[in-house]
Amino acid sequence: MRVDFRKRQAIQGLILVSPWIIGTILFFLYPAYETIALSVSELESIKGLQKVWLGFDYYRNILFESIAYIPLYQRVFKEMLIRTPLVVVFSLFIAILLNLDIKGRGILRSLFVLPFLLGSGFIMQQIMNQGLQDEMGETAMGTDTTSVTRGTILIPREVLYYLGPNVSNIVMQFLARITEVLWKCPVPIILFLGGLQSISGSLYESAKVDGATQWEMFWKITLPMIGEIILVSIIYTLIDMFTESTNVVMTTIHSQAFRSTRFEFAAALACVYIAIILVLIGVIFGIAALIRRSGNK
């Protein structure tokens, strides 16, 4: 039996994507189903995850009865509103600089991608928390030791003492914020570099002939041409921030599951968290669609 060319291509494509399909089913869809089922059940036995239907008691407790959990979601959401625009803007700015024809461009790109290569686990913690324990075990200037030592990575301790407790706290918080933002930038930088390099140089040459300035070319050519990359960067940054193990919701879920052994309640917390993330991503896609539609008009 002979198979025509299109069917043969379809079969080859299915074979190529089959590892992704199998991985998605085994490591995403099935765990997601078990998490949802666990959130509306009560465990009879951890072995085999034997469950008994309980209902939506955990959700009712999280959303309406307890006052401890909604503020956690609000805290992460506020942090996301601050950090996401900073990461995207910094990444785009750095990508534009790295895309310029300058000497040592490859070395500079490697330096900005280095945090991504190092990872966000033990190595990052060691870099961010160098000298975490003060020699005398004391807090300095009325601030916690972590803040002081993080600040002294970039600013000498003597300078912090000279500035005073209030100013040094502001400076160290600013440096910590910038460090966190820059640590999140490597992947968006790579995305923006790919988008910038895909823009035809003839567009800029034509704009220069017409007398356009660099600022005008950025708003009229660069930004519209990388609109899809900006959307991808925003979504990536959001998911990266929502799923980092250090945010309060993730630590609460981990604590409820593995310290308090309240697996059902932790599953409900996770489901509410995922629902909030999906709604937010849906809103962002909706806004992007409206902007795209208004631009086409």
N, C-alpha and C positions, 0 to 999 in steps of 0.2 A: 504494500500500500504506500503510494507516494504522498508526501506531505508538501503542500505548496509553500512558497517562500514566506508569506506572511505568518502562516501558522508555525513554521520553523523558527522564525524570529520571536514569535510570542512565547514559544516553549523555551528558547534560549534565555529570553528575558526573565521568565518565571524561575528558571534554574538559578540564575544569577541573584535574584532577590529573595530566593527561598531561605537562605540563612537569616536574613533580616526578619522575614515573616515568622519563622520558627522562634527566633529570639524574642520578638515582640509578644508572641503568644505565651511563651514560657516565663519570661522575665518581666512582663508588663501587664498584659491582660489578666493572666491568672492571679498574680499577686493583688492586682486591683480588685478583682472579684472577691478574693478572700478577705481583703481589708474591709470592703463594703459589707460583706456578710458578717464579719466579726463585729462591726460597729453596731449592728442591730441584734446581736445575740449575746448569750452568756456562755462562757466556756465551761463545759463539764469536765473536759480533760484536755490538757495541752498536747498530749500525744495524739496525733492525727487531727488536731483542732476540731474535736467533737463539740458541736455548738447546739444550743437550745434557743429558739426564737424568743427575744425579749421585747422588741419594739424600738421605738425612738426615744427611750428614756435618756440615753446619753446625750443625744442631740438637744433634747429639751433642757437638760441640765447645763450644757455648754452655752446655748443661745439665750435662755430665758431665766434660769434659776440662779446660776452661779455668777458672781461679779468678777471672777478671777481671770476668765479666759478671753472674753471679748477685748479687754484692754491689751492683751498680748498680740492679738491680730492687728489691732489699731497701731500698736507700737511698730510692728514690722512694716505695716503699710506706710506709715509716716517716714520711716527710714528709707523705704524704697522710693518715695516721692522725692527725697532729697538726693539720694545717691545715684539713681538712674540717669537723670539729666546730666549730672556732673560727669559720670563715666562716659556717656555718649558724646558729650561736647569735648571733653578732654581727648577721647580716642580719635575723634574726627580731626581735631586740631593737630595732634601728634602725627596722625597718618598723612595729613597734608604736608607737614614739615618733612617727614621721612620720604615722601614721594618726590621731593625736589631733587634736582640733579646737583648733588653736593658730594664732596669727598668724604669717604668713610661712611657712606650711607648704609652699606651692608652691616658694618659693625654697630651702628646706631640701632638698626632694626633688631639685631640680635640682643642688644641690651634691653630693649623694651619688651621683647618676647621672653626674656629670661625668667621673669616670675611665673609665666605659664609653664615653662619647662620644669621649673623647680617643683611646681605643684603647690597645693594649699594645705598639705598635711603637716607632718612633723617638722619638715625643713622650714616651712613658713613660720611655724610657731617659734622655732629657735631663732630665726632672723628677727622676728617682731619682738621677741621677749628677751633679747640679749641682756644679761646682767639683771634679770628680773628681781633677784633677791639683793637688797641693799646690804652692804658689808656689815652695818651695825643693826640691820633688821628694823630700821626706823623709817617712818614716813618723813618726807622732806617738805618743808614749806606748807604743811597742812594738806598736802596732796598725797594720793596713794603712790606706792613705790612703782607700780606698773607705769603710771603716767610719767613719772620723773624719768625712769630709765628709757622709755620710748622717746621722750623728748631729747635726752642726752645723746641719742644716736646721731642727731643732726645738730644739736646745740650743746655746747659745754655746760656742765653743771654750774660753774661759776657765773655764767651769764644768766641762768635761770634764777639763782639766788639774788643777783643784782636787780633783775626785773621785778622781783616781789611775787608773792603767792598768787594774786589775782591775775596779773599780766601773764605770768608763766603758765598758769592753767589755761588761759585763752590760747596762748601760743602752742602749747603742747596738744590741745584738742584740735587746733587747726592742722598741725603737722600730722596728727593721727588720722584725721579725715582725709587729707591729701594722700597719705600713704595708702589708706584703704582703697581710695578711688583709683590711684595709679596701679595698684595690685590687680584690680579688676579690668584694666584696660587692654591687655595683650590680645585677647581674642577679637574684641571689636576693632582694634587697630588692624589686625590681619584682614578682617572683613572689609574695612574701609579702604585699605591698600588695594585689595583686589578690585573693588568698585572704581577707585580712582584710575587705576591702570587700564580699565576697560573703556574709559572715555576717549574717544578719538581726539587726537591732537589737532586735527583740522578744524574742529569747532572753536578751539581757543585761538587758532591763527586767524580764522575769519572774524572773530570778535575783536581781536587786536587791530585788524585792518579797519574795522568800523569805529575804532577809537574807544572801545570798552576798557574800563579799568579792571584791575585784579578783583576789587570788591564786587563790581558788577558781574564779572565772569563767575565769581563764586555763587552769587544768588541766582543768576540766570542760566548757568550751564551746570556747574558742579553739583549744587544741591538738588536740582530736579533729576539729574542723571543717576544719583545714588539714593534716591528716595526709598527704593526697595531694600537697599543695604541698611539704611537707617532703621527701617522697621524691623529687619532681622536682628540688628544689634540691640534694639530696645527689648525685643522679646527674649533674646539670649541673656541680656543683663538682668532682666526681671527674674527669669527662672533661676539663674545662677545665685542671685541674692536670696530668693525665697527658699532655695534648697541648701544653702550653706549651713553647715552643722553648728555654727556659732549663734544663729539668731534665736530669739527667746522661744519661739513656737517650736522649732525643731528640738531644742534642748528639753522643753516641757514634754513633748511627745516621747522622746527617748527616756526621760525620767519616769513618766507614767508607765511605760511599757516594761522597762528592764530594771527599774529600782523598786517601783511600787507593785510590779507585776499586774497592772491593770491593763491588759492587752486590749480588751474591748473598748475601754474609755480612750486609750491612745489611738485606736483605729478611728473612733469617731472624731477626735481632734484632727487627725490627718485628713479625713474626708472633708470636714468643714474647710480646712486650710486649702485643700486642692480645689474645692468648689469656688472659693474666693479667687484663687489664682486664675482659674478658667474663665470666670466672669470678667476679671480685669483684662485678660488677654483678648477676650471677645470684644470688650469695649474699645481696646486699642485698635484692633482690626477694623471695627466699625468706623472709628474716627479716621483711620487711614483711607478707608474706602470713600468716605465723604470728601476728604481732601482730594483724592484722586479724581473723583467725579466732578468736583468744582473746578479742578485744574483743566480737565478735558473740555469743559464748557468755555 
